Amino acid sequence: MVKYIGDVTKEFGIESHTLRNWEDRGLIGDVEQDFVHGRMYNEEQIERIRTIQEVINAQREKGMKRTDYREVEDVLLDRFGGLVVERQENIPATPETFINLLKKLEKQEQANEQLKELLMTMAKSQVEGNDRIHQALIENTAKQEEEMKEIREVREMIGKLNKELPARTSEALRSKSLPEAPAISKEQADTVIKENQSLKQEVQLMKKVLDEVLLQIEEDREKQAGMIAAQAEEPKKGFFARIFG
């Protein structure tokens, strides 16, 4: 099982530069690297790290302030066998070395391509998403314009009716007092007046509701205008700024 450097430092409570020091001394062996996660350690290397830490902790308990790496090497040799060889400064020019380097380069190129595809997909998704949002805002705005037009027409009709009510009521009362029509009683006149007042109240209530609807639509339009303006500013940002904020 392979573990990455972040997991190893967290598991053993050591710093990354300490691990690098042990690697430079050849105590851990040749450490592979991953383009995304960094250095990674196999099971034997993890056991070596655990052994090194145990030896160093035992030395500290004995009061030793400096690490005796000869003792560390002896313990590693005893447990894992083989010779502990320090990392070579110059890589030997052997066919195996070149093959390993080519494999590492291929892995790195694959990781680069995957990262590039991921970024392009994210950018494309964001652009398509912005276009859909922009189109939806435009369609919604047009729909609200039509609704507002209808509401204004109804409001004008109600206002006109409200203005005509007194004249129509008076005309109705006069028509009932003509000679050929029977005289109306006081109760009948009061009933007509009450109906007129009730109708006026209903008209006023409808006007109030329509005013509230118009106000809400205006507020929604202002919000949508702000969103459209923000969408218009989006292309001016840099590529990575649009992706990562």
N, C-alpha and C positions, 0 to 999 in steps of 0.2 A: 504494500500500500504506500503510495507516494503522498507526502505532506509538503505543503509550501512553506516558505520561510516565515510568513505571518503566523501560521498555525504552530510552527515549531517554537518560535520565540514566546508565544503566548503559553504554550504547554509547559515549557521548562523555565519560564520567567527569566529569560536572558535577552540581551540586546543583539541586534543584527550584526553590529561590528564585532561582537565577541565571537559569533559564529564564523565571521569572515576571517578572524585571526586564527581560529582553529583550522579552518580550511587552508590558509596559507602555510600553516605548519605541517600540513599533510596528515592531520589526525582524523579527518573525516573521509577523505578520498575525493575523487573527481565528482563535483556537483553539477548536475544538469540545470539548465535554465529554461524557463518558459517565458515566451514573449509577453504574455498577459500578467501572470502571477509572480514572475521572478524565479529565484532559485528554488529548487525542489529536491527533497531528500527521500531516498528509498528506505526500506525497513532496516537494513543493516546500518545505514548511516544514522538513522534515528537512535538505534541501540548504541552506536559509538558516542553520540552526543550525550545520551543518558549516562554512559560509563564515565565519560570525561567529567561531567558535572558531579558524579558521585565521588570521584577521586579528588577533585578540587575542594568540594565541601568537606571531605575528611581531612584534607590538609589544613583548612581554615579552623576546623575544630581542634587541631593539634597546635594552633597558634602560629601557623606559617602564613605570613603576609604575602609572600610572593609564590606564585605557582611553580612547582617543580615538574616541568614537562617531561623530564626523563622518567619519572615515576608514572606519569600518564601514559607515555609510550610503552613502558613495560607492561602495564595493566592491559592496554589495548592489544599488545602482542600476545599476551597470555590468553586473552578471551577470544580474539578473532584470528590469531595467527598471521603469518606473513610479515613483511617488513613495512614499517611506517616510513614512507618516502615523502619528502617535502615536494610541494608542487613545483614543477619545472617552469622556469621563467621563459624558456624557448620551447615551442612545440616542435617535436621531432617530425621531420618531413617524411612520413611513411604513408603508403597508400591508405591504410586504415584511418589515419588522421584526416586525410583529405575527404575520405568517404563520410566520416562522422561530421566534418564541417559542412559538407554539402547537404547532409540530412538536416542539420540544424538550420541551415539557410533556407531549405525548402519549407521547414516547419514555420520559420519566421515569415516567409513570404505568404504562406497560406493564412497565417494569423493576420497579416497585414490586409490581405484581400477580404477576409471575413469582416474585419473592422471597417474597411472601406464600404463594403456592401451594406453593413449595418447602418453606417452613417447616412448613406445615400437613401436607404429605405426610410429612415427616420425623417430625413429632409423632405422626401417625396410625400410621405404621409401627412406631414405638417402642411405642406403647400396645398394638397388636395383637401385637407380638412378645412383650411382657411377659405378656400374657394367655395366649399359647400356652405360654410357659415355665412359668408358674404352673400351668396345667392339666396339663402333662406331669409336673411335680414331684408334684402331688397323685396322679395315676394311678400313678406309679412308687412312691410311698410306700405306696399301698394294695396294690400288687402285692407289695412287700417284706413288708408286714404278713402277707399270706397265706402267703408263703414261710416267714417266721419261725415262724408257727403250725405249719406242716407239719414244720419242722425240730425244733421243741420236742416234737411228738408222737413223732417217730422217736427223739429223744434219750431221752424218758421210757421208751419201749419197750426201748431198749438198756440203760438203767439198770436197769429191772426184770429184764431177762434176765440181766444181770450179777450181780444179787443172788441170783437163783434158781439160778445155775449150780452152786454148791457142793452145795446140797441135792439137785439133780437128779443130780449125779454120784454122791453117796453112795447115793442111792436106786437108781441103776443098778448100783452095785457090790453092794449088798445083794441086789438081785434076782438077780444072777448067782451068789450064794452060797447060795441057797435049796436045800433037799434035792432038790427035783425037778429042779433045774437042775444041769448039770455044773459042777464046780469050775473056776475060771479059774486059769491059771498066773500066775506073777509077771510074765512078759513081757506077758501080756494086760492085767494091771492097770497096768503102766507105760505101755502104749500108751494106755489110757483116760485116765490122768493127763496124759500129754503132749498128747493131743487137747484136754483141758479147758483146759490152760494156753495152748495155741495159740489156742483160741477166746476166752479171756479177753483175750489180747493184741490180737486183732482187734477185740474190743469196745472196748477202751481206745483203740485207734487211731481207730476210728470216732467215739468221743466227742470225741477231740482235734480231729479234722477238723471236726466239727459246732460245737465251741466256737469255732474259728477263723472259720467261716462266720458264726456269730451275731455275733462281734465286728466283722467287716467290715461286716455289715449295719447294726449300730448306728452305726458310724462314718459310713457313707453317709447314714443318716437324720439324723445331727447336721449334716452338711454341707448336706443338702437343707433342713433346718429353717432354717439360716442364710440360704440363698438365698431361701427364702420370706419370711423376715423382711425381707430387703433389698428384695424386690419390694413388700412391704407399705409400706415407707418411701418408695418411689419416687414415689407420687402427692403426697407432701407437699412435694416440691421444686418450685421455680418452673418455668415453661414452658421458658425458655431453659436453665436448669440441667439439665433432663432431656435436652435435645437436645445441648448442648455439654459436658456433664459438670461 
